[in-house]
C-alpha cells in the first residue's frame, strides 16, 4: 500500500484535469482526493496498490487533452486508510 501527495503545475486548471483525474483514479481502484490551489496548481493525494498509484501518477504527468503539465512534484506519505473513494475537493 502506498500514499503520495502530488502537486502538478502548468496549464492544469479550467481544462477538466480534476474531473478526469477522478475518473482515472476510480478506474485504477485508488482512493484519495484532488483540488485546485489558488496558485494555479492542482494538488492530490492518492492511495492504493503500488502499481495503481504508479498508473495514476503517469496519467497526472500528462493530464487530459487541452492541458499542459510543466512539472509534477510527488511526495511519499504514510498510508492513511481513511479515504473512501476518490473525490474532487474545494479549492484551497
N, C-alpha and C positions, 0 to 999 in steps of 0.2 A: 504494500500500500504506500502511495506517495501523494504528497500535497505540495503544490507550488503556488507562488504568487507571481503573476506576470503583469508587467506594465508595458503596453505597446504604444509607440509613438509614430506619427506620420499623419496621413490623411485617413483617420480612423473613426471620426465622428460624422454623423449625418450620411453614412453610406450603408447602413444596415449591419454594421460589424457586430454589435451586441446581440441582435436577434438571430443572426446567422450562427454566431458562436453558440448560442443556446441550443439550436438545432444540432449542430455538430457535437456538442458536449453530451446531449441526451442520447444521440445515436451511438456515441462511444461508450456510454454507460458510466460516465463520471458524474460527480456531484460538485457543487460549488456555486459560484456567482460571478457576474460581470457587471461593471458600471462605468459610465463616463466620469472623468475627472475634470474639474474646472480648467485645468491647464491644457486641455485638448487631447490628453492621452486616454487610453482605456485600460482599466485595472481589472484583474480577475484572479480568483483563487479556484484551483482545480484539484480535485482529489479522486483517486481511483487506482486501479492496477497500473503498474509502470507503463506497459505498452499503450494503454488507453490514454494516459496523461501525455505520453510522447506524441500520440496521434493528434491530440487536441493542440498541443504546442506547435506542431508542424503546421497545422492549419492557421493558427494565430500568427505565425511568421509570414504568411502570405495574405490572409484576410479574404474577404469576399470581392467579387468583381466591383470595380469602382473605387476600391480603397488603395492606399499605398502605405505599406508598413516600412518605416525607416529603421526602427530598432525595436527589439523586444528584450527587456530585462527580466530574467527569471531568477527567483529566489526560492530555495528549498525551505519548506516549513515542516513542522511535525504534524503527522496526520491527526485530524481533529475528530473524525467520525460523527460530526454534529449536523452536517447538511443532509437535506432530503431533496433530491432532485437538483436541477440547475436553474438558477433564477437570474433575471435582469433586475438589478437594484437601481435605486435613485442615484442621481449624480451627487458626488461628494465634493 
